[in-house]
Amino acid sequence: MQLMNERRELILEELITSGTVYVSELARKYQVTYETIRKDLSQLEKKGFLVKCHGGATLKQGALENPFQIREKENASLKKSIAQEALTLLPDNCSMIIGTGSTTLELAKLLVYRSDFKIFTDSLPVANTLISSKNQVFLFGGELRDKSSSVFGGWALSMISEIQVDICFLGTDGFSNLNGPSSPSSSDAFIDKAIIAHADKKYILGDYTKFSRKSLYKICDWCEITALITNDMADPIQVAELEKTTKVILC
């Protein structure tokens, strides 16, 4: 069962990357029968991830929010450089909220080697990463959301409303169609709005590909953000346009 699930996750990852997969190529790659691959594709189709076609399948447009485990692998080196830049912005002994996301998780990995921070988070992977660090770590309560490996709901919002931190770091989905950082989930976006309202400085961490990617729910306007931290591979024209409303830190 584990091997089957791992294979389907890899097929989904390939589908996200290329947009189309073929039964013959997948069968050869994973050394299984055509029928096994067809069953894999049928299960992924039932979950709404793809549309089967003759000889393969295509990604179902607008139906997929990448699972956290897949997003974590995308542009990994770019996310690490953004996290390293974010680390330089932290005053000693400050309080912070680290939001859910694969880039914010990279920041948490760096904070394992630091100490004396007060760190709040709605992200289970962030909390799990920091559990053995010499920082005070607080995990908001609430209902668990599988796709983002995070918590949401009234309990989380209540806890956020009772604190005011020095700084927050949030991730973002694509924002080419929105005038602000975004999320594919309305519940995650609602939590992020609350976090922004309860942090003195607010940083968005997002690699350069987010400039050309669309999303669903705007978290806030760019003018509410202290700065976007992104890669120096970002299009200069797009960066210049964004700098009309917020600071952009390139790394």
WONORRA-V910822 format. One record per helix or strand of 2 or more residues. SS is the DSSP state (H for helix, E for strand). FROM is the first residue (numbers start at 1). TO is the last residue. If there is no record, write none. Layout:
ss:SS from:FROM to:TO
ss:SS from:FROM to:TO
This chain:
ss:H from:2 to:18
ss:E from:20 to:22
ss:H from:23 to:30
ss:H from:34 to:46
ss:E from:50 to:53
ss:E from:56 to:59
ss:H from:68 to:71
ss:H from:76 to:87
ss:E from:95 to:98
ss:H from:102 to:111
ss:E from:115 to:121
ss:H from:124 to:130
ss:E from:134 to:139
ss:E from:143 to:145
ss:E from:150 to:152
ss:H from:154 to:161
ss:E from:165 to:171
ss:E from:182 to:183
ss:H from:186 to:197
ss:E from:199 to:205
ss:H from:208 to:212
ss:E from:217 to:218
ss:H from:222 to:224
ss:E from:227 to:230
ss:H from:236 to:242
ss:E from:247 to:250
